[in-house]
């Protein structure tokens, strides 16, 4: 049986694949249905429910369809207990470059992302 760390790494790979391909099926496999995404714009907190984010993903061209370079990696994983972890990852959809903090919980169906807090740089 894979370790918790291996399971989290596998979930992160599915996340990276879903982002690059624009595949909400893959993203839905790792994001809990009540997950939210958070970011800051002009000093104000943005709170985006998973469903609204999936709509945005479906309505934009994927990085893969634009033949954009793929560069995504795990910076760190911190598992604080048997059912909670946080991962810091970096990925890109040029000209946007993201640092994501993904909060995981382990449920009966496996490790799920319940929140994503992210920062975007544009080059």
N, C-alpha and C positions, 0 to 999 in steps of 0.2 A: 504494500500500500504506500502511495507517495506521502511524503512528509507534508506538514502544513506549509513549509516554505516552498516546496515544489508545487503544491496546489496554488499558492498565491502567485508564484512565478508563471504558472500556466494561465491563470486568470488574467494576469497582466499582458501576456502574449496575445490572448484573445482580444483584450482591450486595444492593444496596438494595431492588430489586424483589422478590427472593426473601424477604428479611426481612419487608417490609411485607405481602406476599401470603401468607406462610407456605408458600412453594413450594420444597420440597426439590429439585425438578428443576432449578430455576434456581440454587439454592445449590450443587448438585452439579456444575453446569457450571463453577463458578469455584473450588470447594474441591477440592484434590487428595484422593484417596481415603485417604491416610494422615495428613491434616491433624488437628491437635489444637487445642483451645481452652483457654486458660489464664485463670484469675482468682484472686483472693485472697478468702477468707472467714475472718473471725476469725483473721487472721494465717497461715492455711494455704493452700498452693497447691492449686488445683483443676485437674485435668488431664482434659479431656473429649474423647474421640475423636469424630471427625466422625460416625460412625454413631449414637452415643448422643445427640449434639446433634440430629441429624436426627429421631430418635424423639421428642425433646422438642418440636421444631418441629411435627411432625405432630399431636401430642396437645394443642396449645394453640390457642386462638382467635387467628387472625391479627389484626393491627392493622386490615387492610383489612376483614375481616368484622365488626369492631366499629365501623367507620366512625370510627376514631381519626385525628387529624390526622397528616399525613405531613410529616416534617421530617428530611431526611438530607442530609449534605453532606461533601465532601472537604475536610479541613483542610490536608493536605499529602501530597505524593508525593515520595519520595527514591529515585531510581534510582542505585544504587552501581556498576552495571556492566551489561553486556548481558544478564545472566541473573538479576539480583537487584534487588529493590526493596522498600520498605516504605511503606505508606500509613497515615495517621492520618485516621480518619473519625469523624463523630458521627451518631447516629441515635436514634430514640425509639420505644418502645412504651409510651405513658403508662400508668402513672405512672413507668415506668423510662426513664432516659436514659443512653445508652451512649457511651463513648469507646472506639474499637477501634483497635488497632495490628495491621495485617494484613501479614504477610510473604509476598511473592510470589517465585516463581521462574518463569523462562521455559523451558518445555519444548517439544518438537516440536509439541504441540497448543495451545501458547499460554501466556499468563500464568495461573498457578494460585496460589491461596492455600494455603500449607503450615502456617501457624499464625495464630491469632487470640489476642491478649492483650487483655483488655478490663476496663474499670472501669464499674460501674453506680451511678448516683445514683437515688434514689427521691424523688419529690416528691408 
